[in-house]
Amino acid sequence: MKSDYPLLKQIYDFEAFEKQGKDLVAQLTKHLKNAQHPDSRANNWLNPKEELFFWQNYQFQNLPSFVDDLLNHSIHLHNPKYMGHQVSVPTPLSALMNLVSGLLNNGMAVYEMGQAATAIERVVVELFCQTVGYDENANGVMTSGGTLANLTALLAARQAMPDEDVWQNGSQQKLAVLVSDQAHYSIDRAARVMGLGNDGVVLVPTKKDFSMDVKALKKSYQNTIDAGFKVIAVVGSACSTATGIYDDLVAIGSFCQLHKLWFHVDGAHGGAAVFSAQYKPLLKGLERADSVIIDTHKMMMTPALSTVVVFKDKNKGNQTFHQKAQYLFEDNSIEEQWYNGGLRTFECTKFMMCLKFYVLWKTFGIEAFEENIDCLYGLGITFAEMIKQNKEYELALEPQTNIVCFRYLKKGFDEQQLNDLNKTIRQNLLQNSEFYIVQTVLNGKTFLRVTLMNPFTTREHLEKLLSIIPDFGLY
């Protein structure tokens, strides 16, 4: 390198990288150990204005001090008292693959820029296809998160319509998707990005257990057709975000088959249960879906973002994106160019996200994912039993997963007072920072909500949470 660029030489110095890397790993290892200490907190809460002020006025000294401050100002998912959102507690090994991916920086739009990652992704996708129950005609891709994966699947559903090519010509019809009123907001967002508008997202009512009401689905479908819309897909939740309840995939699949509709399953959170012999029955009928998404960064212990989207018919999945870029693709024959990711995904450049799952799988075996699912789903059932045995609490519904909704009761309080009380409890818990939980609203009632993502959360942690909640409703 030219001597007149000394700063660049310093920036790319591999000996400095080696020392920084060793020091950083030691620092993060200490963080992991501290997260297990009984007195550690899951969070150190500051309100948005305070947090912004801190970083606007931050005096950067060196990397170790910055990382210490960053850890101090971040939620600690490895703390067993983290019980908040559906984000995995990433294994250290898979987190190291983020470092490898970041350093190699091999984009995967074309094979020659990411040959290893492209082939590894294919291996991972084939595993998911087989586990879902698809045959050799299936295929898929990995993409950055469930929102983008759901959009990719719905774009495939739209492109699979036999009577028009929307990608080339635009839509000549009013299009709609049918989805449970408990579905994740990414479905609604994907449909709106596709131009379906407010009326093109049809919310199907749910039953008392918050699963899609298939009888209501029939009525919603007919009403949508009568209103002049063409339904391109029905989306089943496996499971829903708020309650962790699985839709009846067999019944929805039968309905879609009868009406020749694309059947998509949003399995971002609960689709991973297909790897568990104990909980796989919750996904009965999954193999009937035309497309399925599963986040590995939720129940499969990898860092975000990493989502697998699989298609029962690979040809339909391959036809989702039609466009030519001659400087990248010599031939636009998509079927023959499975190895050119830019032809098959929304993303052009993307991280080598497959490494995080692949290395974990090959190091510990597929049973590692089963064990994690069994542990966390079992913990949800255990917590529900504890709540039912405590008269101070009300369980919203029997959980099927590691998502549990409950609320604290106060004698003499009406529904509005109970709602306000539980909102106060959640906010005070957040500011206290020892535990991190969230809240949701079901049928107009505010419930506290936990998603038990940490396999080191114990019954003792759950007992402590229930014991301190009443105190956080007093001020």
C-alpha positions, 0 to 999 in steps of 0.5 A: 500500500502506498506510504502516503495513505498511512491511515488506511494501512492502520485501519486494515492492520490484521495484527491490530485486528487480532488483538482487538478480536481477542479483547472483544471476545473476552469482554463479551464472554464476561458479559455472558457470565454476568448475565447469569448472576442472580442480581443482574438486570435484563435491561437498564432503562432510559427513556428515548430522550435520555438515551438520545442525549447520552449518545449525542454527547458521547465521548468515544475513547476506545473500543473496550470502553465503547462496548462496555457502554453499549452493553450497559445501554442494551437489553440483555437477552442472555439474562434469564429474566429477559422474557420479552419479545420473540428474539432468540438468545443467540448461541455464541458460536452462531454469533461468531458466524456474523463476524465471519460473514461481516469480514468476508462480505460475500454478496450473494446476488450472483454465484461467483460473488458468494459461491460457498454461501450460495451452496450452503444456503441450498443445503440448509433450505433442502433440510427445511423442505424435507422437515416441512414434508415437501418432496424433491420438487420443493425449494426456497431461499433465505432472506432477512427476516420474516417481514421480507419472507412473507412479502416474498411468499405473497409475491409468489402467490400473486405471480402464480395467478393463472390469468395474468402476469402482474410482475410484467403487466401490473394488476388488472384486478382488485386483489386481496389476501385473507388472514386471521385478525391475530396475524402478525402485522407484517402480513398487512404491511406486505399486502399494502406494499403490494398495492392491495390497499386497506380493502385488500387485507381481509381480517378473518375473525378468530375463535375463543382460543384466538385461532382462525375461525374457518367457518368465518373464513368461508364467509369472509371469502365469499364477501370478498369475491362478492365485492369484486376482489380476486383472492390470491392467498389465505395466510395461516399463523403458526403461531400468532404473535400475541397469543402463540396459538396455531391456526388449524392448518388442515382445515385452512389447507382443505379450504384453499385446495377446494377454492384453488387458492395459494396457502401460505403459512407464517411460521416465523415463530412457531414453524420451528416446532416442526423439528420437535417430535413432541410439538410437531403435531401443532403443525399438522397440515403444514405440508399442504401449504404452498409456501412456509416461512420460519425464522431461525432467529426466533426459536432456533438460536441464531442472531437476527436476521435469518429467515427461510422461505420454502415453496412446495413447487420450486418453479412457482417460487422461481418465477416470483421475480422476472427481470434482466440484468445483463451485467449480472446474469448471462442467461435469464433461465431462472430454473437453471440458475438457482445459484444466482440469488438475485433472480430469486430474492428481493435482496441483491446483496445479502449477508451470508446468513446461512452460516449461522444456522449451518454451523450450529446444525453441523456442530451440535446436530439437528437435535439441538433445535428440538431440545431448545423448542421442547425446553421453551415450550415446556417452560410456557406450560409450566408458567401457565400452571403456576399462574392458574394456581395463584388466585392473584392472577388470571390466565388469558388462555392455555398456551400452546407455546412459550408465549403466555398472556396473563394479568394481575387481578385486584379485588373490586377493580372494574375492567378499565381499572384492571387495564390501567393497573396492568399497564402501570405494572408493565411500565414500572417493571420496564423502568425497574429493569430487573425483568423485561416483559411486554403487554398485549390487548385481547378482546379489549383487555390488557394482559401482561405477556411473556415470551420465554426465549432463554433456556436458562430461565427457571421456575425460580425466576418465574416465581420471583416475577409473580411475587414482585408484580403486585409491588409494581402496581402500587406506585 
